[in-house]
Amino acid sequence: MGFFRLKEEPYLFYNKKRIAYLVVYVNNFLLIYPKSYEQIVTKIVEGIKKEYSLTGGDNVNTFLGIYVIRDWESKKLWLIYD
């Protein structure tokens, strides 16, 4: 699928053009990407589905106890661990 592991973070992967970032922990993953690349990322997800059974796919509000807060207008994202 063309993802490479970030040396400093064993659970964080990125693709060659850094269009998408993949966070993996045990059997959970989160795919982060700009909306403008949704068509490309859909192909990535299709590749993942060939290997794994997936659930979810909606906008995420929490991931592994981390709250995901978005400001769509200003295109900002905050990750909050409480």
N, C-alpha and C positions, 0 to 999 in steps of 0.2 A: 504494500500500500504506500510505500515511499515515506514512512515516518522515521525520524531519527531521535534517539534519546538525548536529552540535554544532560551533559556531564554532571552538572551541579544538582540536578533534581531527577532522581531515578524514576519518578512517576510522570514526568512531563516529556512529551514528544512533540516534534514539529515536522511539517513537511518541507521539502526542499525549498520552495519559494516562500515559506513562512506565511502561507495563506491561512492555515489552520493549525491549531494547537490541540493536542489530545492529552487529557489528564486521566491516568489509569490508576485505580486502586482496587486490588483483588478482583471482584466481578462488577465493579462500577466504572463507568467512564463518562467523561464530559468532553464534548467537542466544541471548541470555541473558534469562531470565525466571523469575519464581517459579512453582513447580509448580502453585500454585492457579489460574494463568491458562493452563494447558496447552490447554484447549479453544479459547480465543481465539487462542493462538499457532499451533495446528494450522491455523486458517483463514489466518493470515498465511503459513505455509509453503505451503499449497495455492496461494495467490496467486503466490508466488515460483516454484513449480513450473510455472505456466502460462507463465512467461517463460524459465526456465532449467532445465537438466538438473542434478539434484542427486544427490549420493552422500553416504553417511554417515548422520547422523541419530541416532547413538548418543551416550551421554554422552561428553564430550570429556575426554581426559587430557592432551593437548598441543595447542597451536595456535600455529603459526608459531614453534616453538622455545620457547614459554612453557608451563610445566607448570601444570596446573589441579589444585589440591588442594581437596577439599571435606570439611567436617565436617557431615554431614547432620543429626546430632542438634542441634547448636548453630546450624545454618543459617548457617555461615560459609564463605567462599570465599577462597582465596589464589591469586594469580597469581605464579609464580616464574620469573624469567628467569635462567638459569644461564650 
